[in-house]
Amino acid sequence: MRFLLALPIILLPNTAHFPSDVSVGASVAILLLVMLLHARDNAGVRRPARMLAPLLALGLAMLLGFIAAQWHDLVDFEKDIREAKVAILFPLVYYAYLRCGLDLKQTRQLIVLVLLVAVGAGLEAVYQGMSFNLGEFSETQRATGPFGQIKQANRAGVFFAMYLPMVFALALQPRQKRWVRVLSLAGTGILALAIMFTYSRQSYLIGLFAIMVLLVWRSIPAAALAGLLLVATATTILPGSVVDRVQETQQVDASGAVVFDVSTTSRFTIWNGTLDMLRDHPTGVGLGRFSEHIGDYTSYEGKDAHNGFLLTLAELGPLGLAALLWVFWRLWVMSRWLRRSPGAARPETGTFERGFTLVIVALALGNMYGSPFFDSLIMSSFWILVGLMERYGALKYHAADVVAAHTAPARDETPVGIRYPLAGRALPRLANPHHPGAR
């Protein structure tokens, strides 16, 4: 069963390396088979699925958006089907791994596999980046790893930044095995280089933020020292292309005024156009129709919204945005539940829980300046991880309940009147073992 469950973890992020929809179709077939064959969990483990309701609500909003899009125009039906498939794919992979029937050790192994696949994707991006001219930034030289065309560079950067803290958390775990710590640091370095070669500025910030939060959790002085070292050495250690990419965010015009680069200013223009679009289409323009309408409100025809929340609001209306916010809220509540699971409060046993919290934070930040949430290439691994982490927490809680039940002191069934003779003399019925008040 573990082998079958491992296949989608490997296949889904590498979809672009296979013929169209082969990996998705094979993964769906495997997961449906697993759901039919897996052993049923006992009542202590089979808790209500925390993310299923918000995911189904978002899927319903996407279905309504799909119908609205087809109602107005059937030209892009096949493209719209591809957009809508995540409404089914995300809940399926989440629920399949949540109910996969594996024990605690096997669940932990699949979580590690998700991280290894993410590092493998990062290694592919590093391999791409090593062929770039690192002395000067070029828009035509941006790594994407296994995620396809260069336009995926920003989303690839968010993907690597999401898994960076969870991999790094293993290295910070006290009393960690040396070989695990070394492998974790190597994986962290690979993901950091992958982020660097995507030249995604938002991913730079997300990755740095996640690392600093982990260091603060571990030790505030260590975080302060790391911050000082980064500031002192950034311009000398980083390649010139990375420095150029960061510095071009703000430029000085001929009059000496500081202005933002075209990429940044275009986002502000598109966001304003999105609000104008919403006023004309208060219920949304339909799933996948944003790029077709934004040209009516800005000069950036065919462009993405560069904000997952605004994109959802523009295409699916307030219902879609409410469902998306519900998803993120439940993710945050689940991460808090995991951090409170047995043993998770201690740094040496709460590694996955803390790292997973920052995965969620990184995803939310990634959708503030981009829109990777509805990209199945980027997000399939995330929903697999969500299902596995929720199962991991449920198994830990169940194990703690079993231990508590076995260690609880046995109840003394001796009647009160016999245990306390004076009380038995005063009230003889208390010495009767069949009397309700005798125990």
N, C-alpha and C positions, 0 to 999 in steps of 0.2 A: 504493500500500500504506500509506503514511504517513497518508493521509486516512482510510482505513478504520480504522486503529489509533487515530486521534485521536477517532473518534466515541464509543467506550465511555468514554474518559477524560472526555469532556464529559457523556455521558448518565448514567452510573451515580451520581455524587453528586447529580444533579438528578432522581432517580427520582420524588420526591414531586410534581414539577411535571407529570408525565405520568400518563395513565391507568394503572391497576394493572398492574404487571409488563411494561409496554410497553418501557421502557428496558432492563430486564434481559433480556427475550427478544430484543430487537434486538441487544443487545451480545453475547449468547451466540452468536447466529447469525453475527454479523460475525467474532467470534474463531474460530469453527469454520471459516469460509470462509478466513480468513487462514492458519490452520494447514494447510489443504489446498493453498493457492496459493503460500505463501512459498518463497523460494529456500533450499535447504538450506545450512547453515553448513559451512565446512570443519572439519577435525578439530581445528585449533588453537583455534577459537572454541567448538566444541560440547563443552564440558566437562560433567561430571555436574551435574544440577540440584540445587543445595545444599538447597533447601527442599522439594523434592517429597516425599521420604520422610516427614518429620515432618508435612507437611500431609495426606498420605494416611493416616497413622496417626491423626491427629485426626479425619479424615473417617470412618474406620472406627469410632472410638469414638462419634461422633455417630450413625452408622447403627445401632449396637447400642443407643444410648440412644433412638433413634426407635422401634426395634422394641419395646423395653421399655415405652415410653409407650403404644404402640398395643395391646400385650398386655393392659394393664390398663384402657384406656379409649380408645374410638374417637371420642368426641364431638368432639374438637378436631382432627380429621384434617387439615383444610385449613390450620389455623394451624400444626400441627406440620410440614407439608410446607414452609411458608414458613420455619420455623426451620431445617429440615434442608438447605435449598437452598444454604447457604453451604458445606456440606461438599463440594459440587461446584463452586460458583462461585469460591471462593478459589483452589484449585489450578488451575482453568482459566485465570483471568485471569493468574495468576502465570506459568504455563508458556507461555501464548500470547505474552506479551510477552518472555519470556526467549528464545524461539525465533522471534522475529518476522522475522529475516533482515535487519534494518536495519544500516547501518554506524555507526561511532562518532558522526559528526556528527548523523545522523538520530535515533539513540538519545538523544543529548543534547537534541535539540529536543523529543522527547516528554517527557523528564524536566521540562524547563522548562514544557511545556504542563500537566503535572500540577500544578505550583506555581501557574501562572496560574489554573487552574480553582479551586484552593483559595482563592486571593485573591479570585476572583469570588464564591465562596460567602461569604467574609468580608464582601465589599462588600454583599451582600444582608442580612447580619445587621446591619451598620452602618446601613443604610437603615431597618431595622425599629427599631433602637435610638434613632434620632433622633426617633421619635414618642413615646418614653417620658417619664415625669416623672423627670428626672435628679436632682431634689432629694431624693427619698425612694424607698427600695427597695420594690417590690411583687412578690409571687410571681406575679402575673398578667401581669407585664411582663418577659419574658425572651426575648431573641432566639434564634432557632434557624437562621437562614439558610435554605437549601433543604431542611432536614431535617425539616420538618413541624411536629407539634404541640409545645406548650410543654414537655411531658415530655421532649423530646429536647434540652433546653437544655444539660444537663451533657455529653451526648455530643457535641453540636455544639462546646462549649467545648474538649473534648479534641481533636476534629478540627482546630480552628484552632491549638491549641497544638502539635500534632504537626508542622505544616508551617511554623510560625513560625520555628524555628531554621534550616531549610533555605533559606528566603527571605532571612533576615537574614544568613546566611553569605555570600551573594553581595555584600552591601554591604561586608563586612569583608575581602574578598579584596584583597590588595595589587595595585597596578597595574591595578585594574579600570577598565574604560571608564566615563567619567563618566555617560553615559546609563543604563548598566546599574546603576550604583550608586544613581542617583536613583530608578529604577523599583523597585529592591530595597527601598530605604528607604520608598518609598510603600507597597509591598506589606506590609512589616513593620508600618507604622502601621495599615493596614487590618485586618490580622489581630489586632493588639493591641487595637484598638477592638472588633472582633468578640468577642474573648474577654471584654472588659470588659462588653459588653452581654448576654452569656449569663448573667452573674452566677454563674458556676461557680467556686467558690472553689478547688477542686482545679486547675482550669485556670489560675487566676491563678498558683498556686505552680509549676505545671509550666512555664508560659511564662517566668516569671522565672528559674527554675533553668536552663532551656535557654539563655536569653540570657546569663546570667552565665558559664556554661561556655564559650560561644563567645568572650566577651570575655577570659576567662582564657587560652584558647588563643591569642588574638590578642595580648594584652598584659595582664599582671597589674596594672600601675598603672591601665590603662584600666578594668579590671573594678572595682578598688577605688574609683575616682572615680565610676563609674556607680552603685555601691552607695550611696555617701555622698549623691549627688544624689537618688537615689530616696527614701532615708530622710528627707532634709531637705524634700523637696517633695511627698511623696505625699499628705498630708492637704490641701494647698492646691490641687493641680492636679486630683486625681481628683474626679469628681462625688460629691455627697453620697450618692447611691444606692449607689455602689460602696463608700464608706466604711461606710455602714450595713450592707451585706451582709457585709463582713469583720468588723465589730465584733460582729455578732450571733452569731458562732461561740461566743464566750464572753460570758456574762451574769452579773450579780450578783443573787442572790435577796434576799428580804426579810431574811434573817439575815446578809447580807454575804458569803456564800460564793460563789465563782466556779463557775458551772455551764455546761455546753455547751447549745447550742440543741437543739430537738427533732429537727431534721434530722440532727445529728451523733449524738445519743444513740440515735436509732432505728437507725442503722447498727450500733452496738455490740450492740444487742439482737438485730438480725437476724443478725449474724455468730454470736452465741452460739446462736441458734435453728438456724442452719445446721449447726453441729456436732452438736446434738442430732438433727437430721434424719438426718445421716450415720450416727449410731449405730443408728438404726432401719432405715436403708436403706444398708448398706455398699457396695452396688454401684451406688448412684444411684437417683434417683426417676424417671429418664427425661428425655429431651430436652424442654425447654419446660415441665416440670412443677413447677419450683421455686415459682412464685407460687401454685400450687394447694395446696402442702403447707406453706408457711411459716406460714399461719394456724393450723396445728395446734401450732406451737411458740412463736409470739409473737402479739401483738395486731395485727400488721401484715399482715393478710390481703391477698393479691394483690400484695405488694410485690416489687421486684427485690432481688437479693442485694447490690447495690452493691459488689461485688468479683468481678471476672471469674474469678479463680482459685478462690474458694470456690464460685461458681456452677457452674463446671465440675465441681468435686469432688462437689457435691451432686447434680447431674443425671447425670453420666457416670461417677462413681466414680473410684477411683484410676487406672484406665486412662486415662480422659479427662484427668485432671490431669497425668499423666506425659507424655501426648502434647502438651498445651499447653505445659508447661515445656520439652519438647524443641524445640518451635517457637521459643520465645523464645531458647533457648540457641543454636540454629542461626542465628537472626537476628543475635545478638551476634557469633558466630564469623564470619559473613559480613561484618559491618561492619568487623571487625578485618582481614579479608582485603582489603577494599576500601581501608582506610586504608594498607595496605602495598603497594597496587598502584603501578605505575610513575608517579612524579611526585606521588603523593598525600601524601607526607611533607612537601612544601613547601606553605606556606599559599596561594601563588598558584595552585597547580594541584590542591589537595586540597579544594576548596570543597564539592563535592557529597558527598564521602566523609564529611567531618566533620559536615555538616548531616544526612546520612542516619543517622549514628550516634545523633544526638540525637532524630531521629524515632522510632527504636526505643525509646530511653530514655523518651521522652514517652508512647509507647503503653503501655509496662509500668507507668509511674506512673499513667496514666489508668485502668488496670484494677485498681489497688489500692483505689480509692475509688469505682469505678463498674464497669460491665461492657459497654463498647462493642465488645469484640473480636468478638462474634458478630452484630453489626449490619451488614448488608450495605451500608446507606447510608453508614455511616462508614468501613468497612474496605475496600470494593472499590478505591478509589483507592490505598490503602496497598499492596495486593498487586500492583496494576499497577506502582507505584513499585518494589517489591521486585524484580519481574521485570526491569524496565528497568535498575535499578542493578546487578544481577548480570550482565546482558548488558554493561553499560558497563564493568564491571571485567574481564570475560573478553576484551572487545575490546582494552582497554588492555594486558593481559598478552600477548595474541597479537601486537599491534603491536610491543611491546618484544622479543618472541622473534624476530620477523622481522628487526628491526634488528640484533639481536645476531648472528643467523646470517649476515647479509651483511657485518658488520664484523669477524667472527672471522678471524684470520690463517690463510692457507692452510697445510696441512700439507706439510712438506718430504719428498718421496718419494725423495730421493737416498739410496742405501745408505750405512750408517754407515761402511763400509770405504772409501768414496770420499771422504766428508766428512772423515774422520779417517784419513789415510794410514798413520800408525803402527799404528792398530788394524787396518787392512786387512792390513798386513804380518804382524802377529802372528797374526791369525785371518783367513786369506784368504776364508773363507766369508762374512764380513761385507761383502765387496765384491760378492757375488752378489745381484742385485736380486730374485731369486726365493726367496731364503732367508728364512724367517719372522723371524729375528732381525736382518735387515739394515736395518730401518727403525726 
